[in-house]
Amino acid sequence: MAAERYPSAVEFFFTALMILVVVASLWFGVYVLYRLYTDN
């Protein structure tokens, strides 16, 4: 029963959460660099 593979809701949730965290951290890094370079 545990060996069958199917895209469960929990797996989809954690995959979407991981993608969201990666996108948010990339956006934050770009935003911080933008603010540093335009603060002169």
N, CA, C and O atoms as a Maestro MAE file, in Angstrom:
{
 s_m_m2io_version
 :::
 2.0.0
}

f_m_ct {
 s_m_title
 :::
 protein
 m_atom[160] {
  # First column is atom index #
  i_m_mmod_type
  r_m_x_coord
  r_m_y_coord
  r_m_z_coord
  i_m_residue_number
  s_m_chain_name
  s_m_pdb_residue_name
  s_m_pdb_atom_name
  i_m_atomic_number
  :::
  1 25 0.839 -1.207 0.000 1 A "MET " " N  " 7
  2 3 0.000 0.000 0.000 1 A "MET " " CA " 6
  3 2 0.875 1.259 0.000 1 A "MET " " C  " 6
  4 15 0.532 2.266 -0.619 1 A "MET " " O  " 8
  5 25 1.989 1.183 0.693 2 A "ALA " " N  " 7
  6 3 2.867 2.345 0.741 2 A "ALA " " CA " 6
  7 2 3.788 2.424 -0.464 2 A "ALA " " C  " 6
  8 15 4.469 3.431 -0.659 2 A "ALA " " O  " 8
  9 25 3.817 1.370 -1.277 3 A "ALA " " N  " 7
  10 3 4.747 1.337 -2.402 3 A "ALA " " CA " 6
  11 2 4.142 1.935 -3.673 3 A "ALA " " C  " 6
  12 15 4.867 2.211 -4.629 3 A "ALA " " O  " 8
  13 25 2.837 2.136 -3.694 4 A "GLU " " N  " 7
  14 3 2.228 2.669 -4.907 4 A "GLU " " CA " 6
  15 2 2.529 4.166 -5.022 4 A "GLU " " C  " 6
  16 15 2.493 4.899 -4.034 4 A "GLU " " O  " 8
  17 25 2.824 4.597 -6.236 5 A "ARG " " N  " 7
  18 3 3.202 5.988 -6.465 5 A "ARG " " CA " 6
  19 2 2.031 6.752 -7.085 5 A "ARG " " C  " 6
  20 15 1.456 6.345 -8.094 5 A "ARG " " O  " 8
  21 25 1.706 7.857 -6.452 6 A "TYR " " N  " 7
  22 3 0.690 8.747 -6.995 6 A "TYR " " CA " 6
  23 2 0.995 10.158 -6.492 6 A "TYR " " C  " 6
  24 15 1.492 10.314 -5.377 6 A "TYR " " O  " 8
  25 25 0.712 11.171 -7.279 7 A "PRO " " N  " 7
  26 3 0.980 12.551 -6.831 7 A "PRO " " CA " 6
  27 2 -0.001 12.953 -5.736 7 A "PRO " " C  " 6
  28 15 -1.101 13.432 -6.009 7 A "PRO " " O  " 8
  29 25 0.416 12.752 -4.510 8 A "SER " " N  " 7
  30 3 -0.470 13.060 -3.396 8 A "SER " " CA " 6
  31 2 -0.532 14.565 -3.171 8 A "SER " " C  " 6
  32 15 0.291 15.320 -3.690 8 A "SER " " O  " 8
  33 25 -1.504 14.980 -2.401 9 A "ALA " " N  " 7
  34 3 -1.689 16.405 -2.144 9 A "ALA " " CA " 6
  35 2 -0.546 16.949 -1.285 9 A "ALA " " C  " 6
  36 15 -0.141 18.101 -1.442 9 A "ALA " " O  " 8
  37 25 -0.031 16.125 -0.383 10 A "VAL " " N  " 7
  38 3 1.049 16.578 0.490 10 A "VAL " " CA " 6
  39 2 2.322 16.808 -0.325 10 A "VAL " " C  " 6
  40 15 3.031 17.794 -0.123 10 A "VAL " " O  " 8
  41 25 2.602 15.882 -1.250 11 A "GLU " " N  " 7
  42 3 3.786 16.035 -2.095 11 A "GLU " " CA " 6
  43 2 3.660 17.272 -2.979 11 A "GLU " " C  " 6
  44 15 4.632 18.007 -3.153 11 A "GLU " " O  " 8
  45 25 2.488 17.507 -3.534 12 A "PHE " " N  " 7
  46 3 2.266 18.695 -4.354 12 A "PHE " " CA " 6
  47 2 2.405 19.962 -3.518 12 A "PHE " " C  " 6
  48 15 2.962 20.959 -3.977 12 A "PHE " " O  " 8
  49 25 1.891 19.916 -2.279 13 A "PHE " " N  " 7
  50 3 1.963 21.084 -1.401 13 A "PHE " " CA " 6
  51 2 3.406 21.428 -1.067 13 A "PHE " " C  " 6
  52 15 3.798 22.593 -1.123 13 A "PHE " " O  " 8
  53 25 4.207 20.404 -0.717 14 A "PHE " " N  " 7
  54 3 5.592 20.680 -0.353 14 A "PHE " " CA " 6
  55 2 6.418 21.111 -1.562 14 A "PHE " " C  " 6
  56 15 7.334 21.922 -1.425 14 A "PHE " " O  " 8
  57 25 6.107 20.576 -2.745 15 A "THR " " N  " 7
  58 3 6.817 21.010 -3.953 15 A "THR " " CA " 6
  59 2 6.487 22.467 -4.268 15 A "THR " " C  " 6
  60 15 7.381 23.249 -4.590 15 A "THR " " O  " 8
  61 25 5.218 22.834 -4.177 16 A "ALA " " N  " 7
  62 3 4.821 24.217 -4.433 16 A "ALA " " CA " 6
  63 2 5.418 25.144 -3.379 16 A "ALA " " C  " 6
  64 15 5.820 26.264 -3.697 16 A "ALA " " O  " 8
  65 25 5.479 24.691 -2.131 17 A "LEU " " N  " 7
  66 3 6.043 25.509 -1.062 17 A "LEU " " CA " 6
  67 2 7.533 25.731 -1.288 17 A "LEU " " C  " 6
  68 15 8.031 26.836 -1.071 17 A "LEU " " O  " 8
  69 25 8.248 24.701 -1.719 18 A "MET " " N  " 7
  70 3 9.678 24.830 -1.978 18 A "MET " " CA " 6
  71 2 9.939 25.784 -3.141 18 A "MET " " C  " 6
  72 15 10.856 26.603 -3.082 18 A "MET " " O  " 8
  73 25 9.132 25.678 -4.199 19 A "ILE " " N  " 7
  74 3 9.286 26.589 -5.333 19 A "ILE " " CA " 6
  75 2 8.988 28.027 -4.910 19 A "ILE " " C  " 6
  76 15 9.663 28.966 -5.331 19 A "ILE " " O  " 8
  77 25 7.968 28.179 -4.071 20 A "LEU " " N  " 7
  78 3 7.610 29.515 -3.612 20 A "LEU " " CA " 6
  79 2 8.720 30.132 -2.763 20 A "LEU " " C  " 6
  80 15 9.003 31.324 -2.883 20 A "LEU " " O  " 8
  81 25 9.348 29.328 -1.909 21 A "VAL " " N  " 7
  82 3 10.443 29.817 -1.075 21 A "VAL " " CA " 6
  83 2 11.642 30.215 -1.941 21 A "VAL " " C  " 6
  84 15 12.282 31.236 -1.686 21 A "VAL " " O  " 8
  85 25 11.943 29.411 -2.960 22 A "VAL " " N  " 7
  86 3 13.074 29.718 -3.845 22 A "VAL " " CA " 6
  87 2 12.812 31.010 -4.612 22 A "VAL " " C  " 6
  88 15 13.695 31.860 -4.723 22 A "VAL " " O  " 8
  89 25 11.598 31.157 -5.142 23 A "VAL " " N  " 7
  90 3 11.265 32.372 -5.893 23 A "VAL " " CA " 6
  91 2 11.284 33.595 -4.981 23 A "VAL " " C  " 6
  92 15 11.760 34.659 -5.378 23 A "VAL " " O  " 8
  93 25 10.772 33.451 -3.766 24 A "ALA " " N  " 7
  94 3 10.744 34.583 -2.841 24 A "ALA " " CA " 6
  95 2 12.155 34.997 -2.430 24 A "ALA " " C  " 6
  96 15 12.439 36.190 -2.325 24 A "ALA " " O  " 8
  97 25 13.040 34.032 -2.195 25 A "SER " " N  " 7
  98 3 14.400 34.371 -1.795 25 A "SER " " CA " 6
  99 2 15.173 35.005 -2.950 25 A "SER " " C  " 6
  100 15 15.968 35.922 -2.741 25 A "SER " " O  " 8
  101 25 14.937 34.513 -4.173 26 A "LEU " " N  " 7
  102 3 15.576 35.131 -5.337 26 A "LEU " " CA " 6
  103 2 15.083 36.569 -5.528 26 A "LEU " " C  " 6
  104 15 15.878 37.470 -5.794 26 A "LEU " " O  " 8
  105 25 13.783 36.778 -5.394 27 A "TRP " " N  " 7
  106 3 13.231 38.122 -5.533 27 A "TRP " " CA " 6
  107 2 13.779 39.052 -4.464 27 A "TRP " " C  " 6
  108 15 14.077 40.215 -4.736 27 A "TRP " " O  " 8
  109 25 13.912 38.531 -3.236 28 A "PHE " " N  " 7
  110 3 14.426 39.359 -2.146 28 A "PHE " " CA " 6
  111 2 15.879 39.731 -2.388 28 A "PHE " " C  " 6
  112 15 16.281 40.864 -2.121 28 A "PHE " " O  " 8
  113 25 16.679 38.780 -2.896 29 A "GLY " " N  " 7
  114 3 18.078 39.065 -3.186 29 A "GLY " " CA " 6
  115 2 18.223 40.113 -4.276 29 A "GLY " " C  " 6
  116 15 19.054 41.014 -4.164 29 A "GLY " " O  " 8
  117 25 17.423 40.003 -5.330 30 A "VAL " " N  " 7
  118 3 17.471 40.980 -6.420 30 A "VAL " " CA " 6
  119 2 17.005 42.339 -5.925 30 A "VAL " " C  " 6
  120 15 17.560 43.366 -6.314 30 A "VAL " " O  " 8
  121 25 15.986 42.351 -5.069 31 A "TYR " " N  " 7
  122 3 15.470 43.612 -4.543 31 A "TYR " " CA " 6
  123 2 16.495 44.307 -3.658 31 A "TYR " " C  " 6
  124 15 16.649 45.526 -3.720 31 A "TYR " " O  " 8
  125 25 17.202 43.525 -2.828 32 A "VAL " " N  " 7
  126 3 18.224 44.111 -1.956 32 A "VAL " " CA " 6
  127 2 19.379 44.674 -2.781 32 A "VAL " " C  " 6
  128 15 19.874 45.765 -2.500 32 A "VAL " " O  " 8
  129 25 19.808 43.925 -3.802 33 A "LEU " " N  " 7
  130 3 20.869 44.436 -4.676 33 A "LEU " " CA " 6
  131 2 20.414 45.704 -5.405 33 A "LEU " " C  " 6
  132 15 21.188 46.650 -5.552 33 A "LEU " " O  " 8
  133 25 19.175 45.717 -5.854 34 A "TYR " " N  " 7
  134 3 18.638 46.895 -6.532 34 A "TYR " " CA " 6
  135 2 18.618 48.111 -5.606 34 A "TYR " " C  " 6
  136 15 18.971 49.216 -6.017 34 A "TYR " " O  " 8
  137 25 18.200 47.900 -4.351 35 A "ARG " " N  " 7
  138 3 18.177 48.992 -3.405 35 A "ARG " " CA " 6
  139 2 19.588 49.465 -3.052 35 A "ARG " " C  " 6
  140 15 19.808 50.658 -2.842 35 A "ARG " " O  " 8
  141 25 20.542 48.537 -2.986 36 A "LEU " " N  " 7
  142 3 21.915 48.934 -2.683 36 A "LEU " " CA " 6
  143 2 22.514 49.769 -3.817 36 A "LEU " " C  " 6
  144 15 23.211 50.752 -3.565 36 A "LEU " " O  " 8
  145 25 22.243 49.379 -5.062 37 A "TYR " " N  " 7
  146 3 22.845 50.070 -6.189 37 A "TYR " " CA " 6
  147 2 22.140 51.379 -6.511 37 A "TYR " " C  " 6
  148 15 22.749 52.271 -7.102 37 A "TYR " " O  " 8
  149 25 20.871 51.517 -6.137 38 A "THR " " N  " 7
  150 3 20.155 52.757 -6.443 38 A "THR " " CA " 6
  151 2 20.147 53.695 -5.250 38 A "THR " " C  " 6
  152 15 19.517 54.750 -5.322 38 A "THR " " O  " 8
  153 25 20.806 53.364 -4.171 39 A "ASP " " N  " 7
  154 3 20.810 54.206 -2.980 39 A "ASP " " CA " 6
  155 2 21.888 55.272 -3.034 39 A "ASP " " C  " 6
  156 15 21.960 56.124 -2.148 39 A "ASP " " O  " 8
  157 25 22.720 55.239 -4.049 40 A "ASN " " N  " 7
  158 3 23.856 56.175 -4.106 40 A "ASN " " CA " 6
  159 2 23.370 57.598 -4.328 40 A "ASN " " C  " 6
  160 15 24.180 58.522 -4.403 40 A "ASN " " O  " 8
  :::
 }
 m_bond[159] {
  # First column is bond index #
  i_m_from
  i_m_to
  i_m_order
  :::
  1 1 2 1
  2 2 3 1
  3 3 4 2
  4 3 5 1
  5 5 6 1
  6 6 7 1
  7 7 8 2
  8 7 9 1
  9 9 10 1
  10 10 11 1
  11 11 12 2
  12 11 13 1
  13 13 14 1
  14 14 15 1
  15 15 16 2
  16 15 17 1
  17 17 18 1
  18 18 19 1
  19 19 20 2
  20 19 21 1
  21 21 22 1
  22 22 23 1
  23 23 24 2
  24 23 25 1
  25 25 26 1
  26 26 27 1
  27 27 28 2
  28 27 29 1
  29 29 30 1
  30 30 31 1
  31 31 32 2
  32 31 33 1
  33 33 34 1
  34 34 35 1
  35 35 36 2
  36 35 37 1
  37 37 38 1
  38 38 39 1
  39 39 40 2
  40 39 41 1
  41 41 42 1
  42 42 43 1
  43 43 44 2
  44 43 45 1
  45 45 46 1
  46 46 47 1
  47 47 48 2
  48 47 49 1
  49 49 50 1
  50 50 51 1
  51 51 52 2
  52 51 53 1
  53 53 54 1
  54 54 55 1
  55 55 56 2
  56 55 57 1
  57 57 58 1
  58 58 59 1
  59 59 60 2
  60 59 61 1
  61 61 62 1
  62 62 63 1
  63 63 64 2
  64 63 65 1
  65 65 66 1
  66 66 67 1
  67 67 68 2
  68 67 69 1
  69 69 70 1
  70 70 71 1
  71 71 72 2
  72 71 73 1
  73 73 74 1
  74 74 75 1
  75 75 76 2
  76 75 77 1
  77 77 78 1
  78 78 79 1
  79 79 80 2
  80 79 81 1
  81 81 82 1
  82 82 83 1
  83 83 84 2
  84 83 85 1
  85 85 86 1
  86 86 87 1
  87 87 88 2
  88 87 89 1
  89 89 90 1
  90 90 91 1
  91 91 92 2
  92 91 93 1
  93 93 94 1
  94 94 95 1
  95 95 96 2
  96 95 97 1
  97 97 98 1
  98 98 99 1
  99 99 100 2
  100 99 101 1
  101 101 102 1
  102 102 103 1
  103 103 104 2
  104 103 105 1
  105 105 106 1
  106 106 107 1
  107 107 108 2
  108 107 109 1
  109 109 110 1
  110 110 111 1
  111 111 112 2
  112 111 113 1
  113 113 114 1
  114 114 115 1
  115 115 116 2
  116 115 117 1
  117 117 118 1
  118 118 119 1
  119 119 120 2
  120 119 121 1
  121 121 122 1
  122 122 123 1
  123 123 124 2
  124 123 125 1
  125 125 126 1
  126 126 127 1
  127 127 128 2
  128 127 129 1
  129 129 130 1
  130 130 131 1
  131 131 132 2
  132 131 133 1
  133 133 134 1
  134 134 135 1
  135 135 136 2
  136 135 137 1
  137 137 138 1
  138 138 139 1
  139 139 140 2
  140 139 141 1
  141 141 142 1
  142 142 143 1
  143 143 144 2
  144 143 145 1
  145 145 146 1
  146 146 147 1
  147 147 148 2
  148 147 149 1
  149 149 150 1
  150 150 151 1
  151 151 152 2
  152 151 153 1
  153 153 154 1
  154 154 155 1
  155 155 156 2
  156 155 157 1
  157 157 158 1
  158 158 159 1
  159 159 160 2
  :::
 }
}
